Amino acid sequence: IAIGSAIAAWMSQGRMVLLPAPVGTALLALFGLHLAWTIWSMQPSPKAETLGLFFAGPNTIRGAIDLAGMAISSAFLVVPTFAAVQAWSPEARRARVVAAVSIVNAGFMTLGGILVAAVQAAGVSIASVLFGLAAFNAVAAWLMLKYLPTNAFRDFVSILFRAFHRLEVEGLENLKAAGPAPILALNHVSFLDGPLALTLTDEEPVFA
């Protein structure tokens, strides 16, 4: 989870980008589906008395990779969404909003745990539970991408330019003095001007 949180913070580069959230949810679905398939294909093995013997078992490494991938992917979901909650909530009510979100999250985790325990008590296998969770995550990823409050393409180019190409923007404080609709004139013409203009400010640009 710590690795995923660091990657999510690196991708945002101090800007509010929510595209990693549906991507992380989709990755959760993929890793969960692969873990379900791995568990389905596993046979009962003797009890491992040491950590080395445990990882020497068949498909154990694959299962560990899936679990690590799910942990990293979950950070892609949590870090940007929680940052957005804090940034977009009114300053006077921010503490209450964060507390309410934490309560809602705890409630869903409790209900989810009870539901999983109930279906397992009814005889549903762990692999079937993981398959069902993967299916729910896939649907959730599609819905998140469809109703994403930020522009998915704009988030993508922001990650591309700011994280991978190390784009740095200086002097943004001067735009406030230019009024509500400042003109940004790029000093050369290329196919990158359009995507680049999307990443310069937090405002939605209008091209002319």
Legacy VTK file of the C-alpha trace (Angstrom):
# vtk DataFile Version 3.0
C-alpha trace
ASCII
DATASET POLYDATA
POINTS 208 float
0.000 0.000 0.000
2.886 2.359 0.811
4.419 1.711 -2.616
1.094 2.398 -4.321
0.623 5.588 -2.293
4.069 6.825 -3.336
3.323 6.076 -6.995
-0.064 7.830 -6.780
1.549 10.904 -5.217
4.233 10.890 -7.914
1.599 10.733 -10.663
-0.379 13.648 -9.255
2.633 15.971 -8.925
0.670 18.248 -6.611
-2.351 18.457 -8.904
-5.831 17.006 -8.444
-6.011 14.074 -10.876
-8.601 11.338 -10.341
-7.819 9.091 -13.316
-5.673 6.764 -11.126
-8.811 5.909 -9.110
-10.730 4.010 -11.845
-7.439 2.617 -13.157
-6.623 1.286 -9.695
-10.111 -0.196 -9.377
-9.725 -1.924 -12.752
-6.347 -3.298 -11.651
-7.998 -4.561 -8.465
-10.451 -6.453 -10.664
-7.666 -7.937 -12.809
-5.488 -9.006 -9.880
-8.529 -10.351 -8.047
-9.618 -12.343 -11.090
-6.132 -13.811 -11.507
-5.972 -14.652 -7.787
-9.357 -16.382 -7.998
-8.153 -18.429 -10.986
-4.920 -19.278 -9.136
-6.781 -20.481 -6.038
-9.199 -22.499 -8.185
-6.274 -24.353 -9.762
-4.431 -25.002 -6.484
-4.433 -28.365 -4.770
-4.252 -28.879 -0.982
-0.616 -28.882 0.129
1.117 -30.075 3.311
1.420 -27.641 6.200
4.443 -25.360 5.759
6.472 -24.954 8.948
8.808 -22.242 7.634
8.405 -19.200 5.425
10.691 -20.750 2.816
8.567 -23.898 2.627
5.442 -21.765 2.362
6.709 -19.865 -0.680
8.066 -23.088 -2.156
4.510 -24.343 -2.515
2.826 -24.440 -5.937
1.415 -21.099 -7.136
2.285 -19.394 -3.843
4.476 -16.789 -5.542
1.703 -16.027 -8.028
-0.760 -15.531 -5.204
1.658 -13.253 -3.347
2.175 -11.152 -6.488
-1.592 -10.840 -6.911
-2.020 -9.716 -3.295
0.799 -7.180 -3.654
-0.756 -5.904 -6.879
-4.124 -5.520 -5.166
-2.508 -3.571 -2.313
-0.740 -1.208 -4.715
-3.888 -0.793 -6.817
-5.972 0.044 -3.756
-3.646 2.978 -3.048
-4.316 4.280 -6.576
-7.975 4.422 -5.543
-7.640 5.799 -2.026
-4.925 8.459 -2.340
-6.397 10.669 -5.117
-10.002 10.338 -3.956
-9.185 11.191 -0.348
-7.057 14.112 -1.519
-10.008 15.358 -3.589
-12.341 15.082 -0.602
-10.013 17.251 1.470
-9.332 19.769 -1.309
-12.926 20.197 -2.471
-14.659 20.295 0.908
-15.336 23.761 2.396
-12.596 24.818 4.777
-15.041 25.460 7.620
-16.481 21.933 7.310
-13.404 20.007 6.173
-12.857 18.119 9.422
-16.500 17.016 9.534
-16.432 15.947 5.884
-13.276 13.873 6.399
-14.760 12.308 9.535
-17.997 11.503 7.697
-16.084 9.866 4.842
-14.127 7.768 7.344
-17.357 6.674 9.041
-18.926 5.724 5.702
-15.795 3.784 4.719
-15.770 1.935 8.037
-19.438 1.087 7.620
-18.943 -0.337 4.133
-15.908 -2.355 5.275
-17.906 -3.781 8.174
-20.870 -4.666 5.969
-18.532 -6.143 3.360
-16.818 -8.299 5.975
-20.166 -9.524 7.301
-21.375 -10.299 3.772
-18.206 -12.235 2.901
-18.442 -14.182 6.176
-22.093 -14.977 5.452
-21.500 -16.294 1.926
-18.528 -18.356 3.128
-20.672 -19.786 5.928
-23.179 -20.727 3.233
-20.493 -22.830 1.536
-19.204 -20.444 -1.138
-15.510 -21.015 -1.831
-12.812 -18.355 -1.433
-12.158 -18.451 -5.175
-15.831 -17.750 -5.890
-15.822 -14.849 -3.422
-12.743 -13.363 -5.101
-14.334 -13.787 -8.524
-17.454 -11.966 -7.340
-15.400 -9.136 -5.843
-13.421 -8.850 -9.086
-16.667 -8.564 -11.048
-17.958 -5.833 -8.715
-14.652 -3.970 -9.038
-14.846 -4.129 -12.833
-18.334 -2.610 -12.782
-17.220 0.020 -10.259
-14.233 0.975 -12.438
-16.500 1.514 -15.447
-18.949 3.616 -13.428
-16.131 5.668 -11.907
-14.664 6.411 -15.322
-18.099 7.311 -16.694
-18.940 9.741 -13.872
-15.414 10.980 -13.137
-15.685 14.602 -11.886
-12.454 15.510 -13.657
-11.619 15.180 -17.353
-10.006 11.767 -17.867
-7.943 12.879 -20.883
-6.800 15.993 -19.066
-5.726 13.884 -16.091
-3.833 11.570 -18.443
-1.874 14.337 -20.157
-1.192 15.956 -16.789
0.361 12.718 -15.542
2.247 12.334 -18.822
3.753 15.827 -18.851
4.193 16.490 -15.140
5.274 13.061 -13.902
7.078 11.554 -16.886
8.372 14.671 -18.685
8.994 16.673 -15.465
6.937 19.678 -16.609
7.169 22.574 -14.136
4.862 25.598 -14.285
6.004 28.839 -12.656
4.213 32.156 -12.195
0.655 30.824 -11.883
0.012 33.427 -9.191
0.167 36.095 -11.925
-2.933 34.691 -13.634
-5.163 35.910 -10.802
-4.239 39.511 -11.612
-5.135 38.960 -15.286
-8.840 38.485 -14.595
-11.230 35.555 -14.876
-10.266 34.595 -18.450
-6.539 35.138 -19.050
-5.064 34.449 -22.479
-2.309 31.849 -22.638
-0.234 32.235 -25.797
2.166 29.360 -26.413
5.409 30.523 -28.001
5.611 27.897 -30.719
3.271 25.756 -32.773
3.263 21.984 -32.424
0.836 19.139 -31.956
1.714 19.172 -28.247
0.338 22.683 -27.688
-3.238 21.514 -27.141
-2.477 18.793 -24.581
0.106 21.053 -22.936
-2.446 23.853 -22.493
-4.659 21.410 -20.589
-1.981 20.921 -17.955
-0.854 24.506 -17.347
-3.649 25.633 -15.019
-6.458 24.105 -12.988
-9.060 26.005 -15.049
-10.805 24.477 -18.062
-9.245 26.141 -21.125
-11.123 27.378 -24.198
-9.133 27.104 -27.423
-9.280 29.862 -30.032
LINES 1 209
208 0 1 2 3 4 5 6 7 8 9 10 11 12 13 14 15 16 17 18 19 20 21 22 23 24 25 26 27 28 29 30 31 32 33 34 35 36 37 38 39 40 41 42 43 44 45 46 47 48 49 50 51 52 53 54 55 56 57 58 59 60 61 62 63 64 65 66 67 68 69 70 71 72 73 74 75 76 77 78 79 80 81 82 83 84 85 86 87 88 89 90 91 92 93 94 95 96 97 98 99 100 101 102 103 104 105 106 107 108 109 110 111 112 113 114 115 116 117 118 119 120 121 122 123 124 125 126 127 128 129 130 131 132 133 134 135 136 137 138 139 140 141 142 143 144 145 146 147 148 149 150 151 152 153 154 155 156 157 158 159 160 161 162 163 164 165 166 167 168 169 170 171 172 173 174 175 176 177 178 179 180 181 182 183 184 185 186 187 188 189 190 191 192 193 194 195 196 197 198 199 200 201 202 203 204 205 206 207
